[in-house]
Amino acid sequence: MLVFSFTLPATRLAVHDLDETVVGLGRAVVAALLAAAVLVARRERFPPAGQLWRLGVVALGVVIGFPLFTSLALAHVPASHGAVIVGLIPAATAAMAVLRAGERPSLPFWIAVLAGLVAVLVFAASQGAGRPQAGDLLILLAVGLGALGYAEGGALAREMGGWRVICWALVLSAPVLAPVVVWQAARTGLDAGLDAWLGFAYLSVFSMFLGFFAWYRGLARGGVARIGQLQLGQPVLTLLWSALILGERFGAITIAAALAVLSCAGITQRIRTAHPPDRGGFQRGPDRAPTGRGANG
C-alpha cells in the first residue's frame, strides 16, 4: 500500500511531459523486461493453459486497465482528486473477491467496508476534491479494472505465488503493448524533464513490478477482501505525497477524516472472512520448487 500510494503523484509527474499512453503502457513494458530477467534467472516453466486466461484477467486489470486510465485522467485532474476516487478500490476489491476469489465476507465486514466508503467520501469533501471532473469516468474505469486485477491475482497467487503472477502477467502482455508504446512514442516524442522521467521510473520499477510482489502475497495469505481494505489508507498517503511532491494543497481539517479512514481499515483487519487457503507463498508450496522446475501449482 505504501508503494502504491506514490503511484498517482508519480503518474502526474510523468504525464506532465510524456504522452499518457506512453506512461500508462510503457511502464508495463519496462517492468516486463525486469520480470523476464527474474523468470529466466529462476528458469521458470511456462504456465499451464488453465492459468493463462486468469493471467490475462490480471493483465487486463493491473497491467493495462488501471495504469492506462489513470494516466489519461491525471493529464487533466490533480493527483489529490484522483486519490479520492481511487479510494473506492477497497470496496470494489471486496466485491470482486466474492465474484473472482470465492470469498464470503461476513455482514460486519461489509458494514466496515461501507463505513470506509463513507469515510472516503467525507475525506473528499474535506479536500474540496469531491466535485465531478471530466477525468472521473476514466478513474472509475481504472478502479473497476484494478479491483478485478487485484482479486484475480490474489486468488491465483494461492496457486503459483504472488511474484510469479505479476511476472507472467507482464511478460505475456509485453508483445501486445510494446508495439503500441513504440508507435505512440515515435508519434509524440520522448522529450521530457528529469521529474517526468523519475516519475516514469518509479511507476515502472515499483508501482508496476516490486509493489505487486508484496501485494499479491498479502492478498493470498490474508484474503482478497480483508487485505484489500488496507488501501483505505492509500488516499491519505497519496494526498500527503501530492502536497509534498507536487505542491497540491489540502487543509488541516482532513486529519479527522483521515483518522476515520484508517480506523475503518483497522476494523476490517480484525474481522474474519472465509477464503480459500494460501497455497502460493514465498516460503511454502510452489515457491519452494527447486530451481529449474518452475512448478506453478
ROLOPA-418918 format. One line per field, with one value per residue (C-alpha): residue number from 1; residue in one letter; x, y, z. Coordinates in nm, 2 decimals. Layout:
N
nr: (NUM,...)
rest: (a,...)
xx: (X,...)
yy: (Y,...)
zz: (Z,...)
//
This chain:
297
nr: (1,2,3,4,5,6,7,8,9,10,11,12,13,14,15,16,17,18,19,20,21,22,23,24,25,26,27,28,29,30,31,32,33,34,35,36,37,38,39,40,41,42,43,44,45,46,47,48,49,50,51,52,53,54,55,56,57,58,59,60,61,62,63,64,65,66,67,68,69,70,71,72,73,74,75,76,77,78,79,80,81,82,83,84,85,86,87,88,89,90,91,92,93,94,95,96,97,98,99,100,101,102,103,104,105,106,107,108,109,110,111,112,113,114,115,116,117,118,119,120,121,122,123,124,125,126,127,128,129,130,131,132,133,134,135,136,137,138,139,140,141,142,143,144,145,146,147,148,149,150,151,152,153,154,155,156,157,158,159,160,161,162,163,164,165,166,167,168,169,170,171,172,173,174,175,176,177,178,179,180,181,182,183,184,185,186,187,188,189,190,191,192,193,194,195,196,197,198,199,200,201,202,203,204,205,206,207,208,209,210,211,212,213,214,215,216,217,218,219,220,221,222,223,224,225,226,227,228,229,230,231,232,233,234,235,236,237,238,239,240,241,242,243,244,245,246,247,248,249,250,251,252,253,254,255,256,257,258,259,260,261,262,263,264,265,266,267,268,269,270,271,272,273,274,275,276,277,278,279,280,281,282,283,284,285,286,287,288,289,290,291,292,293,294,295,296,297)
rest: (m,l,v,f,s,f,t,l,p,a,t,r,l,a,v,h,d,l,d,e,t,v,v,g,l,g,r,a,v,v,a,a,l,l,a,a,a,v,l,v,a,r,r,e,r,f,p,p,a,g,q,l,w,r,l,g,v,v,a,l,g,v,v,i,g,f,p,l,f,t,s,l,a,l,a,h,v,p,a,s,h,g,a,v,i,v,g,l,i,p,a,a,t,a,a,m,a,v,l,r,a,g,e,r,p,s,l,p,f,w,i,a,v,l,a,g,l,v,a,v,l,v,f,a,a,s,q,g,a,g,r,p,q,a,g,d,l,l,i,l,l,a,v,g,l,g,a,l,g,y,a,e,g,g,a,l,a,r,e,m,g,g,w,r,v,i,c,w,a,l,v,l,s,a,p,v,l,a,p,v,v,v,w,q,a,a,r,t,g,l,d,a,g,l,d,a,w,l,g,f,a,y,l,s,v,f,s,m,f,l,g,f,f,a,w,y,r,g,l,a,r,g,g,v,a,r,i,g,q,l,q,l,g,q,p,v,l,t,l,l,w,s,a,l,i,l,g,e,r,f,g,a,i,t,i,a,a,a,l,a,v,l,s,c,a,g,i,t,q,r,i,r,t,a,h,p,p,d,r,g,g,f,q,r,g,p,d,r,a,p,t,g,r,g,a,n,g)
xx: (0.00,0.29,0.45,0.12,0.04,0.31,0.16,-0.07,0.18,0.44,0.19,0.11,0.48,0.53,0.23,0.33,0.59,0.53,0.23,-0.04,-0.04,0.34,0.33,0.03,0.16,0.53,0.58,0.44,0.69,0.99,0.86,0.82,1.19,1.26,1.01,1.16,1.50,1.36,1.18,1.49,1.72,1.49,1.44,1.06,0.84,0.57,0.23,-0.02,-0.31,-0.55,-0.37,-0.31,-0.66,-0.65,-0.32,-0.49,-0.75,-0.48,-0.30,-0.63,-0.68,-0.34,-0.11,-0.33,-0.65,-0.55,-0.23,-0.37,-0.69,-0.52,-0.26,-0.52,-0.72,-0.42,-0.33,-0.64,-0.71,-0.49,-0.34,-0.53,-0.86,-0.77,-0.67,-1.02,-1.18,-0.92,-1.02,-1.32,-1.09,-1.12,-1.50,-1.47,-1.20,-1.42,-1.70,-1.46,-1.33,-1.68,-1.70,-1.35,-1.18,-1.46,-1.46,-1.76,-1.71,-1.94,-2.21,-1.99,-1.72,-1.95,-2.06,-1.70,-1.64,-1.94,-1.81,-1.48,-1.65,-1.84,-1.51,-1.35,-1.64,-1.61,-1.24,-1.32,-1.55,-1.28,-1.04,-1.28,-1.20,-1.54,-1.66,-1.71,-1.43,-1.40,-1.15,-1.37,-1.51,-1.16,-1.06,-1.37,-1.29,-0.94,-1.09,-1.31,-1.03,-0.78,-1.01,-1.06,-0.69,-0.63,-0.90,-0.79,-0.42,-0.47,-0.67,-0.41,-0.13,-0.25,-0.16,0.15,0.29,0.24,0.57,0.50,0.16,0.28,0.59,0.40,0.12,0.38,0.57,0.26,0.13,0.46,0.43,0.09,0.19,0.54,0.44,0.17,0.42,0.69,0.44,0.30,0.65,0.76,0.45,0.46,0.83,1.02,1.14,1.08,1.23,1.41,1.10,0.89,1.15,1.19,0.81,0.81,1.10,0.91,0.60,0.79,1.01,0.79,0.43,0.42,0.67,0.81,0.50,0.30,0.54,0.42,0.07,-0.03,0.15,-0.06,-0.39,-0.32,-0.24,-0.50,-0.78,-0.85,-1.15,-0.99,-0.64,-0.78,-0.93,-0.58,-0.60,-0.84,-0.53,-0.39,-0.59,-0.45,-0.09,-0.14,-0.27,0.03,0.27,0.07,0.13,0.50,0.60,0.35,0.27,-0.10,-0.28,-0.52,-0.64,-0.58,-0.94,-0.86,-0.69,-1.02,-1.14,-0.81,-0.82,-1.17,-1.05,-0.76,-0.99,-1.22,-0.92,-0.82,-1.16,-1.17,-0.84,-1.00,-1.30,-1.25,-1.35,-1.39,-1.13,-0.95,-0.62,-0.29,-0.10,0.13,0.36,0.72,0.81,0.60,0.40,0.50,0.76,0.98,1.01,1.37,1.53,1.48,1.14,0.94,0.64,0.32,0.07)
yy: (0.00,0.24,0.17,0.22,0.54,0.72,0.60,0.89,1.16,0.98,0.95,1.32,1.40,1.17,1.28,1.65,1.59,1.24,1.11,0.95,0.62,0.60,0.64,0.41,0.12,0.20,0.13,-0.22,-0.28,-0.17,-0.38,-0.68,-0.67,-0.69,-0.97,-1.16,-1.14,-1.29,-1.57,-1.66,-1.64,-1.88,-2.10,-2.09,-2.31,-2.16,-2.15,-2.43,-2.35,-2.34,-2.04,-1.84,-1.70,-1.60,-1.42,-1.25,-1.12,-0.99,-0.82,-0.66,-0.52,-0.41,-0.41,-0.24,-0.10,0.08,0.23,0.35,0.50,0.67,0.82,0.95,1.10,1.26,1.46,1.66,1.63,1.67,1.37,1.46,1.45,1.11,0.98,1.04,0.83,0.56,0.53,0.34,0.05,-0.13,-0.16,-0.27,-0.52,-0.67,-0.72,-0.87,-1.11,-1.26,-1.29,-1.40,-1.53,-1.73,-1.54,-1.49,-1.18,-1.15,-0.88,-0.70,-0.69,-0.53,-0.28,-0.18,-0.16,0.07,0.29,0.31,0.41,0.69,0.80,0.83,1.05,1.26,1.29,1.40,1.67,1.79,1.84,2.01,1.73,1.58,1.79,1.59,1.63,1.52,1.26,1.10,0.84,0.73,0.69,0.50,0.26,0.23,0.15,-0.13,-0.29,-0.25,-0.43,-0.71,-0.75,-0.75,-1.01,-1.24,-1.20,-1.26,-1.58,-1.70,-1.62,-1.90,-2.14,-2.01,-1.74,-1.37,-1.28,-1.53,-1.38,-1.03,-1.15,-1.37,-1.12,-0.86,-1.09,-1.22,-0.86,-0.72,-0.85,-0.67,-0.35,-0.29,-0.21,0.03,0.21,0.23,0.37,0.63,0.73,0.78,0.99,1.21,1.21,1.14,1.49,1.52,1.67,1.49,1.49,1.32,1.05,1.00,0.96,0.71,0.51,0.48,0.36,0.10,-0.04,0.00,0.05,-0.19,-0.45,-0.48,-0.35,-0.64,-0.89,-0.79,-0.70,-1.03,-1.23,-1.04,-1.09,-1.46,-1.50,-1.27,-1.29,-1.05,-0.88,-0.82,-0.72,-0.51,-0.28,-0.17,0.05,0.27,0.43,0.50,0.82,0.97,0.90,0.99,1.33,1.38,1.29,1.51,1.81,1.73,1.63,1.83,2.12,2.04,2.20,2.05,2.18,2.06,1.97,1.64,1.50,1.39,1.23,1.06,0.91,0.78,0.62,0.45,0.33,0.16,-0.02,-0.14,-0.27,-0.48,-0.64,-0.77,-0.93,-1.29,-1.36,-1.70,-1.75,-2.05,-2.14,-1.98,-2.23,-1.99,-1.83,-1.75,-1.99,-2.30,-2.46,-2.39,-2.13,-2.39,-2.58,-2.65,-2.40,-2.52,-2.69,-2.37,-2.56,-2.35,-2.53)
zz: (0.00,0.08,-0.26,-0.44,-0.25,-0.46,-0.79,-0.86,-0.78,-0.99,-1.27,-1.25,-1.28,-1.58,-1.78,-1.74,-2.02,-2.16,-2.36,-2.14,-2.34,-2.32,-1.95,-1.89,-2.11,-2.13,-1.76,-1.81,-2.10,-1.88,-1.59,-1.83,-1.90,-1.53,-1.49,-1.78,-1.62,-1.30,-1.47,-1.68,-1.38,-1.20,-1.51,-1.46,-1.68,-1.89,-1.70,-1.78,-2.01,-1.72,-1.57,-1.89,-1.92,-1.55,-1.60,-1.89,-1.65,-1.42,-1.71,-1.82,-1.47,-1.33,-1.63,-1.89,-1.74,-1.42,-1.55,-1.88,-1.75,-1.45,-1.68,-1.92,-1.63,-1.45,-1.75,-1.67,-1.30,-0.99,-0.82,-0.50,-0.68,-0.83,-0.49,-0.36,-0.63,-0.61,-0.25,-0.38,-0.48,-0.14,-0.17,-0.54,-0.45,-0.18,-0.44,-0.68,-0.41,-0.40,-0.78,-0.86,-0.55,-0.39,-0.07,0.16,0.38,0.68,0.74,0.99,0.73,0.47,0.73,0.80,0.42,0.39,0.68,0.50,0.18,0.36,0.53,0.18,0.07,0.38,0.31,-0.04,0.08,0.33,0.04,-0.19,-0.43,-0.45,-0.74,-1.06,-1.31,-1.67,-1.58,-1.31,-1.55,-1.66,-1.29,-1.22,-1.51,-1.36,-1.02,-1.16,-1.36,-1.09,-0.84,-1.09,-1.13,-0.76,-0.69,-0.97,-0.90,-0.52,-0.59,-0.85,-0.61,-0.38,-0.66,-0.82,-0.58,-0.60,-0.77,-1.04,-1.11,-1.18,-1.37,-1.61,-1.65,-1.75,-1.98,-2.16,-2.21,-2.35,-2.71,-2.74,-2.55,-2.69,-3.05,-2.92,-2.70,-2.97,-3.22,-2.98,-2.86,-3.22,-3.28,-2.97,-2.88,-2.56,-2.48,-2.11,-1.80,-1.52,-1.29,-1.56,-1.61,-1.24,-1.21,-1.50,-1.35,-1.01,-1.19,-1.39,-1.11,-0.80,-0.89,-1.18,-1.05,-0.70,-0.52,-0.65,-0.50,-0.15,-0.25,-0.41,-0.14,0.12,-0.07,-0.09,0.27,0.44,0.19,-0.10,0.06,0.40,0.29,0.01,0.28,0.37,0.07,0.26,0.39,0.04,-0.02,0.30,0.20,-0.17,-0.06,0.16,-0.12,-0.36,-0.12,-0.07,-0.42,-0.64,-0.41,-0.42,-0.11,0.14,0.47,0.83,0.87,0.68,0.99,1.14,0.82,0.77,1.12,1.03,0.71,0.89,1.17,0.92,0.77,1.11,1.18,0.86,0.96,1.29,1.12,0.99,0.63,0.47,0.19,0.04,0.20,0.08,-0.13,-0.31,-0.06,-0.08,0.20,0.11,-0.17,-0.53,-0.44,-0.28,-0.61,-0.70,-0.94,-1.29,-1.24,-1.21,-1.06,-1.08,-0.87)
//
